[in-house]
Amino acid sequence: MSAIAFTLGPFTVRWYGVLIVGGIILAVFISSRLAARCNIPFDSLLDLALVCVPLGLLCARLYYVVFNWPYYSAHPEHILAIWRGGLAIHGAILGGALGVWLVAHRQKIPFLLWADLIVPGLILAQAIGRWGNFFNQEAYGYETDLPWAMFIDGAYRHPTFLYESIWDALGFGLLLTLSLRRPPALRPTGSIAACYLIYYSLGRFFIEHFRTDSLMFGPLRAAQLISIIGMLLGGLLLYYSRQNQTPAAGKSQPRRGKR
């Protein structure tokens, strides 16, 4: 399986990049439809995306490089080579969350409201992006003789990228259903983001056990440690949102779109 999608003159376009960009575009589209239900104009979402996407990609790469510093300190020329793989979703989430906080503060739109509107599209983008790992032949698991094993790197292995892609796709269905089931004005702000943190972190915790290339934090798998923190934060946020019962629309008056 070739990692290259196509070539255009001197430029080589890889499937990894195509899938990530495609996932981002689809996530922005889904978020725009959900934002419209809260009377938030597309221009506000576009402003958010223009900050969060670059910051998320930067932090995704920085996270990966930091946890693989022994390799990158010896090969600094590879630090910027993201087409070779190496974007950590937890870094992207942290960077994206920072971007949302910065832009939400300027727009005077609640941070948790933006988070609720973004996470359904985000988890779908994650499901699509995981297939970039397939084309790059990375993020796979231990050898196994299970019927669904894939031949990767000279052996039949757990296709952990497939496990996570399926988990994320199911999560998209769940989060979208929760988002559409009740009018925004009747849903506690932050509840959808809380469900995302709990759901994604739960799946990632167990899937990470099968991987052979986990980023490590001392003797611990970094993704499992972050997943535990994510589930705890999600639980606290869900409790907070239900206790406060802040409506997901009507609390603030979003600024009008640019003309």
Secondary structure, DSSP 4 states (H G I P E B T S, - for coil): --SEEEEETTEEEEHHHHHHHHHHHHHHHHHHHHHHTTT--HHHHHHHHHHHHHHHHHHHHHHHHHHTHHHHHH-GGGTT-GGGS---HHHHHHHHHHHHHHHHHHHT--HHHHHHHHHHHHHHHHHHHHHHHHHHT-S-B-B---TT-EEETTEEE--HHHHHHHHHHHHHHHHHHHHHHS-GGGSBTTHHHHHHHHHHHHHHHHHHTTBSS--EETTEEHHHHHHHHHHHHHHHHHHHHHHHT-BSSSSS-PPPPP-
